[in-house]
Amino acid sequence: MTVHRCITPGCEHETDGLRCAWCRGEPPAAPVPVASPPSASDPPRENTVQEDCRQALLDDGWEVYRVGQRNARGTQDAGVSDLLCFHPALGIWFVEAKAEDGAQSIAQRKFEIAVRAAGGRYDLIWSIEQLQLRLQVLHAAAAPC
């Protein structure tokens, strides 16, 4: 199997195809080790993952805006990511939080494609550990050589 660098701008991951698992929005192949993993019978809910991510991003210097589900008056389009994130050195990032068993909807996939086609950064995040790893990659890519 031939290994290549991911073609997503700013990504340094290796892949056997065009895009790495991170940039395709897939969960990591192997679970990320944590100090005390949640019980298998009680995985975190999507709103818990989202709030943990929001707090970690705020702590890291990001300006974070939550986007709620479509309301009754229909003022939000389907598929827009959960978190719109802005950082003075790292740019704009669209984050879609998912529970461990969560899946991306067709509308969310269309939104991801639009973001990436415009050169934006979009990630599906299943855990706070995954977000922290992604933040490390973003900071490393932005660090001067």
RARA-V880385 format. One record per pair of residues at least 12 apart in sequence whose C-alpha atoms are under 10 Angstrom apart, sorted by the first residue. I is the first residue (numbers start at 1). J is the second residue. D is the distance in whole Angstrom. If there is no record, write none. Layout:
# RARA-V880385
i->(I I)
j->(J J)
d->(D D)
This chain:
# RARA-V880385
i->(1 1 1 2 2 2 2 3 3 3 3 4 4 4 4 4 5 5 5 5 6 6 6 6 6 6 7 7 7 8 8 8 8 8 8 8 8 9 9 9 9 9 10 10 10 10 10 10 11 11 11 11 11 11 12 12 12 12 13 22 22 22 22 22 22 23 23 23 23 23 24 24 24 24 25 25 25 25 25 25 25 25 25 26 26 26 26 26 26 27 27 27 27 27 27 27 28 28 28 31 31 31 32 32 32 32 32 33 34 34 43 43 43 44 44 44 44 44 44 45 45 45 45 45 45 45 46 46 46 46 46 46 46 46 46 46 47 47 47 47 48 48 48 48 48 49 49 49 49 49 49 49 49 49 49 49 50 50 50 50 50 50 50 50 50 50 50 50 51 51 51 51 52 52 52 52 52 53 53 53 53 53 53 53 53 53 53 53 53 54 54 54 54 54 54 54 54 54 55 56 56 56 56 57 57 57 57 57 57 57 58 58 58 60 60 60 61 61 61 61 61 61 62 62 62 62 62 62 62 62 62 62 63 63 63 63 63 63 63 64 64 64 64 64 64 64 64 64 65 65 65 65 65 65 66 66 66 66 66 66 67 67 67 67 67 67 68 68 68 68 69 69 77 77 78 78 78 78 78 78 79 79 79 79 79 79 79 79 79 79 80 80 80 80 80 80 80 80 80 80 81 81 81 81 81 81 81 81 81 81 81 81 81 82 82 82 82 82 82 82 83 83 83 84 84 85 89 89 89 89 90 90 90 90 90 90 91 91 91 92 92 92 93 93 93 93 93 94 94 94 94 94 94 94 94 95 95 95 95 95 95 95 96 96 96 96 96 96 96 97 97 97 97 97 97 97 98 98 98 98 99 99 99 100 100 100 101 102 102 102 103 103 104 108 112)
j->(15 16 17 14 15 16 17 15 16 17 18 16 17 18 19 20 17 18 19 20 18 19 20 21 22 23 19 20 23 20 22 23 24 116 119 120 121 23 116 119 120 121 121 137 138 140 141 142 23 121 134 137 138 141 137 138 140 141 137 122 123 124 125 130 134 116 121 122 123 124 112 122 123 124 96 104 109 112 122 123 124 125 126 103 104 123 124 125 126 98 100 124 125 126 127 130 125 126 130 127 129 130 127 128 129 130 133 129 128 129 99 100 101 98 99 100 101 126 127 97 98 99 100 101 102 126 96 97 98 99 100 101 102 125 126 127 82 97 98 99 97 98 99 127 128 96 97 98 99 100 125 126 127 128 129 131 66 82 83 95 96 97 98 99 125 126 127 128 66 83 97 128 97 127 128 129 131 83 95 96 97 125 126 127 128 129 130 131 132 66 82 83 84 85 95 97 128 131 128 128 131 132 135 83 85 86 87 131 132 135 85 86 87 87 132 135 85 86 87 88 89 90 84 85 86 87 88 89 90 91 92 93 83 84 85 86 87 88 92 83 84 85 86 87 92 93 94 95 82 83 84 85 86 94 81 82 83 84 85 95 80 81 82 83 84 96 80 81 82 83 81 82 107 111 105 106 107 108 110 111 96 104 105 106 107 108 109 110 111 112 94 95 96 107 108 109 110 111 112 115 93 94 95 96 97 107 108 109 111 112 122 123 124 94 95 96 97 98 108 124 95 96 97 96 122 121 138 139 142 143 135 138 139 141 142 143 120 121 138 120 121 122 115 120 121 122 123 111 112 115 120 121 122 123 124 112 121 122 123 124 125 131 108 112 122 123 124 125 126 123 124 125 126 127 128 131 124 125 126 127 125 126 127 125 126 127 126 124 125 126 124 126 124 124 124)
d->(10 7 10 10 8 6 9 6 5 8 10 6 7 8 9 9 9 8 8 8 6 5 5 9 9 8 6 8 9 8 10 7 10 9 9 10 9 10 10 8 9 9 9 9 8 10 6 8 8 10 10 8 8 8 8 9 10 8 9 10 7 8 9 9 8 9 9 8 7 9 10 9 8 9 9 9 9 9 8 6 5 8 10 10 10 9 7 8 9 10 9 8 7 7 9 8 10 9 8 10 9 9 9 10 7 7 9 8 10 7 8 7 9 9 6 7 10 9 8 10 8 5 8 9 9 10 10 6 5 4 8 9 8 10 8 9 10 8 8 8 9 9 8 9 10 10 6 7 7 9 8 7 6 6 10 10 9 8 8 9 8 5 8 9 9 9 9 9 9 10 9 9 10 8 6 10 9 9 9 10 8 8 10 8 6 9 9 7 9 8 10 7 10 9 9 10 9 10 10 8 8 8 10 10 8 9 9 9 9 9 9 10 10 9 10 9 10 9 7 9 10 10 10 6 5 5 8 10 9 9 9 10 10 8 6 5 6 9 10 6 6 5 6 9 10 9 10 10 8 6 5 6 9 10 9 6 5 6 9 10 7 7 5 6 7 10 9 9 7 9 10 8 9 10 9 9 6 7 10 9 9 9 7 8 4 4 7 7 6 8 9 9 8 8 6 9 9 6 8 10 10 6 6 5 8 10 7 10 8 8 8 9 9 8 6 5 6 9 10 10 5 6 8 9 10 10 10 9 8 10 10 7 7 9 7 10 9 9 10 7 7 9 9 7 5 6 8 10 8 8 8 6 5 7 9 10 8 6 5 6 7 9 8 9 8 6 5 6 9 8 6 5 6 8 9 10 7 6 5 8 9 6 8 9 6 8 9 10 10 8 9 10 8 10 9)
